[in-house]
Amino acid sequence: MRRIVATRRVLSDAFGHFNTDDGWSMASHLAISALMALFPFLIFATTLASFLGAEAFAETAVHLVFDTWPEQIAAPISREVVSVLTVPRTDLLTFGAAAAAFFASNGVEALRTSLNRAYRVVETRSLFFRRFQSLVFVLIATVGFVLISVLLVFAPLLVRLAEARIEWIGPYLGTITIWRFAIASLIIVLGLIAVHFWLPAGRRRFVDIVPGIIFTLIGWVLGSSMFANYLDRFSSYVSTYAGLASIMIAVVFLYIVSMIFILGGELNAAISRYFEARARVRG
């Protein structure tokens, strides 16, 4: 009974603060910022990958980004993204690449603002430090994607070598598609840990951010599945928005994911406040 009361209190606190913190508006801001940051990030990452000699990066990066999206949403966008990314680029050190990195970092800043509100903390770090940190996040993500791209290029060769030397391991290796999905999921988990841990002001222990991360992952799966089913059965986006349907669908999907992400931060903050209140009562 006590756990039920505690759960109800925490959830009420989280949803209540989500509403008072303008969570609905922040989710819109985060969704649009994510959409605006996604394409510059992929362009910058592809340019860097080509500069480093990873020519097969474009298609791999698209898989890593979109494999965790519902197929109805990802398929039309990913095709267009691949066609854009496969255009030869030589502007790594030019203004275009720098601008792409800057716009990609705006998505990181939107995450920071959302989490600062969710955790109810005041940002005291300088603008220069925050922007530099956001650019570092973009660069680390880019290098990580490049390394994973190289790994996936060599993955079939490694699988064949493993099967040749260790016969019993064959059934456990799976296909490259499964590995791509697994790596994409791992990227999401590591990304959530990084943004909850380092982006907002203040300090948090790892155990303090775990509930929100689990909530976000479960919410991502449920929310994307429900939205995909809605698109299959009831959607009229194509007839309403014609050629803009894929973009509108992506925006709505990112809005749903953004709400879930912000609620994850609100949940972490609500749990912390609950335990702090209990400590004060006992003290």
N, C-alpha and C positions, 0 to 999 in steps of 0.2 A: 504494500500500500504506500509506504514511504517513497519507494522508487517511482511509483506512478505519479505521485504528487510532485516529486522533484523533476521528473521528465516534463510534466505539464507546465511547471513553472519556467523551466529553461526554454522550452519551445515558445511559450507565450512571450517571454522576454526577447528571444531572438526575432520572432516575427514582428513584435511590437516595435523594436528598434529598427528593423528593416523598413517599416513604414515611416517612422519618424525621421529616419536618416535619408529620406528620399530615395529609397532603394529602387523604386520603379524607374525614376528618372536616371539614376546612376547606372542601372542596367542598360538603358538605351544608350547612354554615353559610352559605356564600356563596349557594347555590341558594335556601334559604328566605329569606335576607335580601333577595335580588333580587326574589323573588315578593312579599314584604311591602312592598318599596319601590316596585315597579312601579305598583300601583294608586293609592297616595297621590300619586306623582309625576304621573300622568295627571290625577288630580282637581285637583291644584294648578295644573298647566299649563293645563287647560281653564278653570279659574276665572280665571286671569290673562289668558288669551286673550279670554274673554268681556268682561272688564273693559277690555281694549284695543280691543275691537270686532271681533276675529277670530272671528266666530260659527261659521264652518265648520271650526274647529280640531279638534274632537273626532274626526271620522272620519279626517281627514288624519293626526292624531297616531297613531291606531290603525294605520293603514297603515304609517307610518314605523317603528313599533315591531315590528309583527308580519309585515311583508312578507318579512323574512329568516328567519322561522321556517317549518318544514314546514307545509303546509296542514292536515294532519291535526291538528296541535297548535294552530295559530293560529286556525283557523276558529271552533270552538265558543267559545273564550275571547274573541276579538275581538267577536263578536256581543253577548256579555253586557257587555263593557266599553263598547261604543258605547251600549247602552241605559242604562248608569249615567251615562256622561259627558254624555248629552244632557238630563239632568234640569237645569232652570234652577238656577243657583247665584248667590248674591249675597254669599257669605261670604269674599271675598278677604282682608279685613283682620281676620277674626275668628279665634277660637281654632282652629276647624276647619281653616282653610287653613294656619295656622302649624303645627298638628300634622301635617298631610299633608306639608308641606315637611320637618319634622323626621324623620318616618318614612322619607321618601325619602332623606334624607341618611344614614340607617343603612345603606342599601345601599352608599353610597360608602365608609363606614367599613369595611364587610366586605371590599370590594375592597382597601382600604389594609392591613388586617390580613393578608390572604392574600399580598399582594405583599411586605410586610415579612418574612414568613416565607420566602417564596421567595428573596428577595435576601439573606436572612440579615443583616438590618440591625436595629439597635435604635432604636426611636422615641424621639427626644429632644425633639420639639416639644410644646408644651403642649396640654392637652385643649381649651382655648378656641380655640387656633389651628386644630387639626385639625377641630373641629366647624364653625368658621366657614368653613374651606376647603371642607368637604363641602357646606355650604349654598350657597356660591358656585358649586360645580359644578352643583348642582341648579338654581339660578337661571339660570346660563348655558345649561344644556341646555334649560330651559323657554323662554327668550327665543329661542334658536336654533330650537326647534321651531315657535314662533309665527311667526317670520320665514319659515321654510320653508313653513309652512301658507299664509301670504299669497301667497308666490311661486307655489305650486302652484295656488292659486285663479286667479291671473292667467296661468298657463302656457298654457292653451288659447288665450287671446287673443293672447299673444305669438307662439305658433306660427302662428296664422292670419296675423298681420301679417308674420312672416318669410316665409311661403310666398307671400304676395301680392307682396312686394317682391323676393324672391330665389327664382326658380322652381326652380333646381337643388337647393335645400337641403331640399326636401320629404322625399325618401326617407331623409335622415339624422336627421330630428327624432324619429322614433319616436312611440310613444304615451305618454300620461301615465302609464300603468302602468309602462312601462320606466323613465321618469324617476323615478318614486317609488321603484322598487327601487334604482336607481343612487344616489339621494340617501340612502336608508336604509343602503346599503352604505358610502357615504362617511362617514356618521355613525358607524358602527361603527369604521371605520379611525381617524378623528379621536379618537373616544372612547378607543380602545386606546392611542393615542399619548399622550393627555393623562394617563390613569391610570398608565401605566408611567413617565411622565416626572416627574410632580409629586406623586403620592400617596405612594409609599414614601419612607422617610427616605433621606438621602444624595442624591448627584447622579449622574446617568448621562448619557452622550453619546447622541445620537440613534442613532448606529450600533450602540450597545450594546443597544438595545431592539428593533431591526428583526427579528432572528431570531425572537424570541418572538412578535412581532405576526404575522409571516408564518405561523408554526406555528399560532397561534390561528385565523387566518382559514381556513387549509386544514383544520385540525381541525374547525372549525365546520361547513364544507361537508360533509366526509366523515361526521362524527358525526351531523349532522342528517339526512343522506340515509340512512344506515344505520338510524337509529332510525325514520325514516318508513317505510322498507321493512319493518322489523320490525312496525310497527303495522298495515301493510296485510296482512301474510301470517300472522303468528303471534300477534298480541296478543290477550289475553283481558281487557284492562283493563275493558271495558264490562261484561262478565258478572261480574267480580270486585268492582268498585267502584261499579257502577250510576251514580247521579247524580254521584258524585265522580270519575268517570273522567277528565274533562277536566282537573281540578286535579292529579290524580295523574300524568297524562301530562306536564303542564307542569312539575311538580316534577322528574320523572325527566329531562326534556329539559334543564332548567336545571342539574341535577346534572352531566350529561354536559358541557355547555358550561363549567361552573365548573371541572371537572377539567382541561379543555383550556386554559382561561385560566391556571390556576395552573401547569400544566406549561410554558406559555409563559414565565412568569417564572422558573421553575426552569431552563429551557433558557438563558435569557439569563445567569443567574448562573453556570451551569456553563461556558458559553463564556468568560466573563470570568475564571473561576478557571483555566481551561486556559491561556489566554494569559498570565496572571500567572505561572503555574508555568513556562511556557516561558521567560519573560523572566528569571526567577530562575536557571534552569539556564544560560542563555546568559551571564548576568551573572557 
